[in-house]
């Protein structure tokens, strides 16, 4: 049902555009994925929609990160040795916000505030697509 509603929403946007809709998947490819800098660059490059992914932290904060574990995009094992699970991975849900901020990850609130601020400052309305 959610996919259908998303399709209708994007379809409605596309009817008003004279060009293809541009979705910035995880921000831009020029900066580390899903960072505030990458999302800002996607906005500046004219993406219509900025797609992000979120995971829940141990203290119930929504963190902007693609995977449910930290190993692919951080040096978590060097900073927090012996915190991994039996499958050798370090999951976002096992860390609180204060710990996660050491990896320059952002919260969903920070991302929303950034997008609203950029929209207001530039007069260009960009949308946010949040994947849970």
N, C-alpha and C positions, 0 to 999 in steps of 0.2 A: 504494500500500500504506500509506504514511504517513497519507494522508487518511482511509483506512478505519479505521486504528487510532485516530486522533484522534476520529473519529466515535463509535467504540465507547466510548472513554474519556468523552467528553462525555455520551453517552447514559446511561452508568452513573451519572454524577454527577446528571443530571437526574432519574433515577428516585428519588433520595433527597430531592429538593427539592420543596417545596410551591409554589414560584413559578418563573417563568422564570429561566434561567441568564443572568447578566449578564457580558458580556465587555467590558472596558475596552480599546477599540482605541486603542493608542498612549497610554494613560493617560486623562486627562480632557480635555475641550474647553476647560476654564477656564484652563489653563496651557500653556506651550509643550510640544508633543508630545514624548513619549519622554524627558522629563527625569525626574530622580529625584523632583522635587516633584510632577510630574503623576502619576507612578506612586503616590506616597504618598497623594495626594488620591483616586485611584481606589480604593485600599485602604480609606481612611476612608469613602468613599461606599458601600462594601459590594459592590464588584464581586467576582464569584466568581473570575474569571480576568482577569489583566492580560496583554494581548497586546503584545509588543514585536518589533521587527525588529533584526537585527544585520548588520553588515558587517565585513569584515576590514581592519585598518589595514596600513600598509607594514611595520610591525614585528610583524605577526601577533597583534595584539590584537583581540578581538571588541568592537566599538563599537556601542552602541545608537543606531541611526539608521534611518529608514525607507528612504530612497533610497540609491543607491550613490554619489551625488555630494552635495556640501555646499552647493551654491549656493542651494537653496530654503529652507534653514533657518539659514544663517549669513551673515556678511559676509566670507566667505573671500577674495573678490577684493580687498577693502580691506586685509586683514591680510597676505595673501600674493599680491601682484600678480605677474603673469607666471608663475604656477604651473599655470595651466589647460592642458588638452590642446587639440589642434587643433579640437575641437568646442566649445570655449570653456567647458567644464565642468571643475570641480575634483572629482576622484573621491577618495573616502575612502581607497582603496588607495594613493594617492600621498602620504599624510601619515602621520607616525608618531604614537604615542599622545600624546607631549608636545605636539605641535602641535595635535592634535585637542582636547585638554583646554582649550585657550584658548576654545573655543566652548561650553563647559559641557556637552559630551557626556559620557555615562557609559560605563563598560565593562560587559560582561555580568556580570562578577564583582561589581561594585558593586551592580548591580540585584538579583542573587540575594541578596547579603548584606542589602540593604534589605528585600526581601520576607521573608526568614527572620526578621529583626529585628522587623518589624511583626507578623508572625504570632505570634511569641513574646510580644511586649509586649501584644498585644491579646487573645490567645487565640483569634483567628479565623484559620482556615486559608484563604488565598487561593492560587490556583494561578498559574503563569507559563506562558504560551504563547509560545514563541520561534519566530519566523519567520526563516528563513535565506535 
